Amino acid sequence: MGTSQLRLFDPDEEAGAYHDPSRSGFFSILVQCPGEGDKRQSSHRLTDMPQVLQLLDASRDTWLTQAEFIRPNRRVVNLARIGLLFADLDTYRQPWAAGRTPEQLAAAVLFHCADEGLPPPSLLVYSGRGIQAKWLLDGTLPRQALPRWNACQKYLVDRLAPMGGDTNAKDASRVLRVVNTTNSKSGEVCRVVHVEADSDGQPVRYSFEYLAEQLLPVARWTIEQQKRDRAERRQLKLLPGGKADNLRGFSGRQLAWDRLEDLRKLATIRGGVSEGERMQHLFWRMNFLLLSGATNSRAMYREAVELAAELDPSWTYRSKELMTLYSKAKAYEAGEKITLGGKEFSPLYTPKNDTLISLFHITDAEMRLLKTIISTDMAAERHREREEARRRAAGAVDRQTYLAAASAKQAQAVALKAEGLSVRGIAARMGVSVGSVAGYLKAAASVQSPCVLQAEPTLETGCSKSVRITNGVASRLGGSDV
């Protein structure tokens, strides 16, 4: 694509590739204050994005959130949705990049992606010193998918390490430089230097499922099948670890995120959290947020402030109450394990569901509205419901429907017999086997008579007591021999 076409990417057009002003939610702008070391952050509604971007001072360092949020704060716990994967490449730190033009840097990144088997980025943006690589999605991912998104991000950044991939710039709350603004450290203007175009000349968009299949060690359908297999053997438990790239680590992070969401849902169900329970809620929410991999020890206190405000805007918790959790988070990130009873566990807390149910006094009615913090009995009940739904989808019918269909077939067989058809004739008319017709007629006969017979009733007993032949001896059921 020619340089003249690339210049068409103004801030509104580039941001519009992954933000939609018609959606509800918020985005944030970070601006370097002139003559100061501090940065000023402001949050705005998505509907105001075109006006906000037009008012930016192009001479200042300016950054934009890549995700969208449910509140005017870019903390990851407020994530609403995200529509791309990205990597911030500090190419200026790499010896091989010295003296190269932005276009040459972009070409090197594209070559590396092809060599590593990575899909080419939709956009490559020159940040003034490095390259911002962005893979646009054909839709947005909801907050529930954050653990899978994080896994893809980690994989991308790891594979782009030779290109200067910044491991500290891969979280969903990250801000990246805005196109057409100046990088004060180099004096260069941030601009789009490559577009991977589709057949219509627009930046290519990827299905997240396709990217996950390409990037994750295990494809999604394999993950889901193995999760179903495990669920049939036992109730799902949090798996220790968290820094491994295998299926177990991913499952543990997803469960931790879902438990965080369940605790937030529990507070909503109850109409809030009482004063005496706020710290307990905050502690466990932060524990699961750290276990999910959505934040780390460096950012945990900022996320804690937002979660505390969610519990009660007027509450100012004491940060020292989270110091133990901070220490455990550092150990967790270092890959340390705790050995107990000959088994290894994560330094962070991995409680059983029963522990959480008891700790938060969760009732059966509340559990029915939660996703993961449920009792063993409720987990079994949900498993039966899923299995029943699966059988229905596979074509199985419930017992009532089956009996109704069988009754209709019995009635049809009886009607055809009354017309004088033989068993074979009935089977041919109904399109079933001779044995099936015999079964229909036999079942119909047993329904028509209240007697259950395997031999003709005697005149003495009639139908008041059924008669059976056992070893040649006639006996009344429940009575004496005759």
Secondary structure, 3 states (H helix, E strand, C coil): CCHHHHCCCCHHHHHHCCCCCCCCCEEEEEEECCCCCCEEEEEEEHHHHHHHHHCCCCCCCEEEECEEECCCCCCHHHEEEEEEEEEEECHHHCHHHCCCCHHHHHHHHHHHHHHHCCCCCCEEEECCCCEEEEEEEEEEEEHHHHHHHHHHHHHHHHHCHHHCECCCCCCCCCEEECCCCEECCCCEECEEEEECECCCCCECCECHHHHHHHHCCCCHHHHHHHHHHHHHHCCCCCCCCCCCCCHHHHHHHHHHHHHHHHHHHHHHHCCCCCHHHHHHHHHHHHHHHHHHCCCCCCCHHHHHHHHHHHHCCCCCCCHHHHHHHHHHHHHHHCCCCEEECCEEECCCCCCCHHHHHHHCCCCHHHHCCCCCCCCHHHHHHHHHHHHHHHHHHCCCCCHHHHHHHHHHHHHHHHHHHHCCCCHHHHHHHHCCCHHHHHHHHHHHHHHHCCCCCCCCCCCCCCCCCCEEEECCEEEECCCCEC
